[in-house]
Amino acid sequence: MSGNFGNLVLGFGGLPTYFAIGGDISEINGYIVHTFTTSGTFIPSGTKDVEYLVIAGGGGGGSARAGGGGAGGYRTATGLEVTAQSYSVTVGAGGGDATSGSNSVFSSITSTGGGRGGSADGSGGAQTGGSGGGGAGLGTSTEAGAAGTSQQGNAGGHGYYTGSTQRSGGGGGGAGAVGQNASANNSGDGGAGSASSITGSAVTRAGGGGGGDQLSGEGTGGSGGGGNGGRDTSISATAGTVNTGSGGGGGGGDGGSGGSGIVIIRYAI
């Protein structure tokens, strides 16, 4: 837990007239912003309505011609009342290879970890999450993408199979759009993330991971930090960007890890 009160107008006794501690604290455009990139505690001095952005950890991409990981659940709103007490803040970790992400939590708000991408090597199918993982190009069939959570994210795209020479993974769902379906010679791109101006300027986070491919046409990660898909063993899948809750790319071999989440709280000075 860190931060300082910068240039705030101070009240009696040298403290701000209203203040809170926890996370990395900054003053931006008439707001105090608390940014948690790791888990911690938010402690306000009294009752206040706050704005929040709570993003869960992104899902890891699947293994072997696999689906991209889904982005972590994305929840944001104004008007959440906090009072003079300690609030635990949990920043969800991104999932590893073929593993779903972890939830992020602040007060009554829980964002669901992103779903893992489906795997063609027996590691498991695409899973639901804040956004759902993309389906794999299985050895005998096409796997559907997994569903996202209502008001948190979107579904992943389906995989594609045309025999032993072509297996492609679907893109993981993003906070702003579904993952793309795979097609012949092309894996699906990850779904786009969503933009928030809670830190003063628009930043896009929570993109889905691109699908992995057997021969060519690996998918691109969705805007906001989604990892790119891999190709067989020649091109490695990449991870989702840290503290964006983005999904990892589906692997031609191993899948890319999902990006860790983030929690941001702000209130007017």
Secondary structure in CASP SS format (residue, H / E / C, confidence):
PFRMAT SS
TARGET T0000
AUTHOR 0000-0000-0000
METHOD secondary structure of the structure
MODEL  1
M C 1.00
S C 1.00
G C 1.00
N C 1.00
F C 1.00
G C 1.00
N C 1.00
L C 1.00
V C 1.00
L E 1.00
G C 1.00
F H 1.00
G H 1.00
G H 1.00
L C 1.00
P E 1.00
T C 1.00
Y C 1.00
F C 1.00
A E 1.00
I E 1.00
G C 1.00
G C 1.00
D E 1.00
I E 1.00
S E 1.00
E E 1.00
I E 1.00
N C 1.00
G C 1.00
Y E 1.00
I E 1.00
V E 1.00
H E 1.00
T E 1.00
F E 1.00
T C 1.00
T C 1.00
S C 1.00
G E 1.00
T E 1.00
F E 1.00
I E 1.00
P E 1.00
S C 1.00
G C 1.00
T C 1.00
K E 1.00
D E 1.00
V E 1.00
E E 1.00
Y E 1.00
L E 1.00
V E 1.00
I E 1.00
A C 1.00
G C 1.00
G C 1.00
G C 1.00
G C 1.00
G C 1.00
G C 1.00
S C 1.00
A C 1.00
R C 1.00
A C 1.00
G C 1.00
G C 1.00
G C 1.00
G C 1.00
A C 1.00
G C 1.00
G C 1.00
Y E 1.00
R E 1.00
T E 1.00
A E 1.00
T E 1.00
G E 1.00
L E 1.00
E E 1.00
V E 1.00
T C 1.00
A C 1.00
Q C 1.00
S C 1.00
Y E 1.00
S E 1.00
V E 1.00
T E 1.00
V C 1.00
G C 1.00
A C 1.00
G C 1.00
G C 1.00
G C 1.00
D C 1.00
A C 1.00
T C 1.00
S C 1.00
G C 1.00
S C 1.00
N C 1.00
S E 1.00
V E 1.00
F E 1.00
S C 1.00
S C 1.00
I E 1.00
T E 1.00
S E 1.00
T C 1.00
G C 1.00
G C 1.00
G C 1.00
R C 1.00
G C 1.00
G C 1.00
S C 1.00
A C 1.00
D C 1.00
G C 1.00
S C 1.00
G C 1.00
G C 1.00
A C 1.00
Q C 1.00
T C 1.00
G C 1.00
G C 1.00
S C 1.00
G C 1.00
G C 1.00
G C 1.00
G C 1.00
A C 1.00
G E 1.00
L C 1.00
G C 1.00
T C 1.00
S C 1.00
T E 1.00
E C 1.00
A C 1.00
G C 1.00
A C 1.00
A C 1.00
G C 1.00
T C 1.00
S C 1.00
Q C 1.00
Q C 1.00
G C 1.00
N C 1.00
A C 1.00
G C 1.00
G C 1.00
H C 1.00
G C 1.00
Y E 1.00
Y E 1.00
T C 1.00
G C 1.00
S C 1.00
T C 1.00
Q C 1.00
R E 1.00
S E 1.00
G C 1.00
G C 1.00
G C 1.00
G C 1.00
G C 1.00
G C 1.00
A C 1.00
G C 1.00
A C 1.00
V C 1.00
G C 1.00
Q C 1.00
N C 1.00
A C 1.00
S E 1.00
A C 1.00
N C 1.00
N E 1.00
S C 1.00
G C 1.00
D C 1.00
G C 1.00
G C 1.00
A C 1.00
G C 1.00
S E 1.00
A E 1.00
S E 1.00
S C 1.00
I C 1.00
T C 1.00
G C 1.00
S C 1.00
A C 1.00
V E 1.00
T E 1.00
R E 1.00
A C 1.00
G C 1.00
G C 1.00
G C 1.00
G C 1.00
G C 1.00
G C 1.00
D E 1.00
Q C 1.00
L C 1.00
S C 1.00
G C 1.00
E C 1.00
G C 1.00
T C 1.00
G C 1.00
G C 1.00
S C 1.00
G C 1.00
G C 1.00
G C 1.00
G C 1.00
N C 1.00
G C 1.00
G C 1.00
R E 1.00
D C 1.00
T C 1.00
S C 1.00
I E 1.00
S C 1.00
A C 1.00
T C 1.00
A C 1.00
G C 1.00
T C 1.00
V C 1.00
N C 1.00
T C 1.00
G C 1.00
S C 1.00
G C 1.00
G C 1.00
G C 1.00
G C 1.00
G C 1.00
G C 1.00
G C 1.00
D C 1.00
G C 1.00
G C 1.00
S C 1.00
G C 1.00
G C 1.00
S C 1.00
G C 1.00
I E 1.00
V E 1.00
I E 1.00
I E 1.00
R E 1.00
Y E 1.00
A E 1.00
I C 1.00
END
